[in-house]
Amino acid sequence: MLESMGALTGSPWIYAVVALSVLLDVFLPVLPSGVLVITAATAAAAGTTSVAAGSAGEVPQVPSLLALILSAATASVLGDLVAYRLAWRGGDRLDRAIARSRRLTTAQERLGATLGRGGGILVVIARFAPAGRSVVSLGAGAAHRKVKEFLPWSALAGVAWAGYSVGLGYFGGQWLGTTWLGTAVSVLALFVAGALAAYLMRRPGAAAATSATAPAAASAPKTS
């Protein structure tokens, strides 16, 4: 995989590709944005190893880890805001679509109660869960939650996810070698974090606590 992406990871275009993938996966969660970030970070580890070993020939161009984190995190926040605004303006059609989805309805109720209590850590956890980012961003917009309640947590979630993904790729490449095995282990670690995040979002205890606070959150004024 690294060989097939060699030209891309050695080009500044890698940041644009990563940003576009992360931006769009709030609408298309099947996009492998996390895998792409890990692969680029693994390529950075490969380049760093080559330079440290004093390999002969031209020094390879490798992605900057900081630039990878910034591009992925920025695109994550922008994607969240686009989904949030679209859901905010969605009107009755979106409300009916959410009402038909038990998952979206539950997430909207939980998110409203959690943000109302200042516990927006749910936004951070959801960023790691499969499709959790989509559910939370759309739910916050459809519930007309305040931007100041949602945006800081979205930014924290984007930085945490981007830093974790880049760290997995880079340190996996350093410790396990820049081969398919190192990349696969890093991707597996990302999926494990996603499974844990999905479990935390579905905990019966969290759902019960939300049910008790949802009426109070529903009665709060909704302003932009």
N, C-alpha and C positions, 0 to 999 in steps of 0.2 A: 504493500500500500504506500509506503514511504517513497519507493522508487517511482511509482506512477504519479505521485504528487510533487516530485522533486522540483520541476520547473515552476510550479505554482508557489510552493513554500519558499523558494528562493527569490520571489518577486514581490514588490510592494503590493501587488494585487491581492495577496493573501489576506490583507486586512479588510479590503473591500468585500471579498468573498465571505469571510467570517462574519462581518457586520451584516451583510445582506441575509445570510442564512439565519443568524440569531434574530434579526428584525422580523423575518417572515414566519418563524416557527411558532409565534404566538397564534397565528391563524392556521398554520399547517404543522402541527406538533410532530408529524412523521419526519420532518426534515432532520437530518443527522447533524445538527449544529454542534452539539457537544462532542461528537466524534471528530468533527472537523477541527474544533479548537484543540482537542487533545493531540491530533495528528500534527498540527502546526507546531505545538509546543514540543512534541517529540522530535520534530525536525530541528528545532532550536537546540535541543539537547545534543543531537547528532553533530551539528555544526560546532557547538562548544567543545565537544569531545575531540573533534578533528583538529581544531585550533590548538587545544591544550596538548595534544599528542605531537604537535609540530609536523603534521602531515605535509608531504611535498606537494608542489603544485599550487594552483590558485586557491586562495582562501574562499570557502563557500559563503554565499550570502544566506543568512539565516534570519528567521523572524525575531523581532525584539519581543521579549516576554511582556514588558510593560505596555508596548503598543498593542499586543494581542489582548491583554486584559482590558485596556481602555476601549478598544474597538468593540469587544464583545459586551462589556458592561454598558457602554453608551447605547449600543443597538438594542440591548435588552430593555433598557428604560424607555427608549423611544417606541419600541414595539408595544410595551405595556400601555403607554400613554395613548397610542393610536387606538388600541383595542378598547381602552377605557372611554375615550371620547366617542368612538363609534357606538358603544353600548349606551352611553349617556344620551345620545341623540337617536337611539334606535326606535323609540316610541312604542306604540302598542304592539307592533309586529314582533319586536324583540322580546317584550314582556310576555307575550303569548308563547314564544319559542322557549323562553326560560321556564315558564310555568309547566310546559310539557316535559321538561327534563328534570327528573328528580335530583340528579347530581348538581345541576346548575342552581336549582332552587335551594337546596341544602347549603351549597357553598355561598350563595348570596346572603342567606340568613346568618350563617356563621361569621362571614366576613364583616357584615354590618355590625354585629354584636362585638366582635373582637376589636375592630378599629375604634368603635365607640368607647371601649374601655382602655384604649391606648395600647392594645396588645397586638400590634401589627406584625409581630414575629411570624404570624401565619403566612403573611405574604412572602417572607424569606423562605420558609419551609416549602411552600407551594412551588417556588421557583425550581426546586430540585425534583419534584414529583412529575411523572409523565402527564402532560397536559394540564398540570396544576397551575402554571402561569396563565394559560388561557382562561381557565375557570375563574381564577381570582380577579384578573384584569376585567373581564367581561362582567363578572358579578359586582365589582366595585362601581363600574360605570352604570350598570342597570339599576343599582340601588341608589344612585346619585350621592355616593359618598364624597366628602370634600376632598379636593385635590391635595390639600395640606395634610390630610390624614393618610393618603395613599402614596403620594410621590416619594417621600423620604424612605419609606419601607421598600418601595420598588427599586430605588437607587441602591439601598443596602443589599437587597436580594441580587441585583445585577452584579455588583462588585463581588459578593460572596461566591456566586455561581461561577463567574468568570475566573476569579482567583483560584478556586478549587479545581476547575477544569484544566487551566493552564498548569497549575502545580502538579496535577496528576500526570499530564503528558511529559512535563520536563523531568520531574524526579523519577518517574517510571523509566524514562529513557536513560537517565543517569545510572540508576541502580540495576536495571534489568537488561540494559542494552537497547539500542535503537533498532530493534527488529520487530517483526509482527507480534512476537510474544509480549514484549514490553508494552506495545500499544494495546494489545488485547487485555492485558491485566489492568491497565489504566482505564480503559472503557468499562471493564467489569466493575471496577471501583465506583465509577460514575453511576452505573445502573444500580448498584447496591445502595448508594446514597439516595437515588430516586425511589427505590422500593421502601426504604426507611421513611422517607418524607411522606410517601403515600400512606403508609401505615399510621404515622402520627396525625395526618389529616383526617383519618377515618376512625380514630380511637373512640370507643363508646363513651369514655369519660368526658372527652372534649365535646362530643355532641350533646351530652346531657347538660353540661354547663352552658352551652350555647342556647339550648331550649329555654333555660330559666331566664336568660338575659335578653332574648330576642324581642319580647314585647316592648321593653324599655327602649331598645334601639330603634324599633319601628316607629315609635312615637316621637323620636327626635326630629327636629326640622332638617330638611334636606336642602342644602344650598351648595352652590358651586364655589 
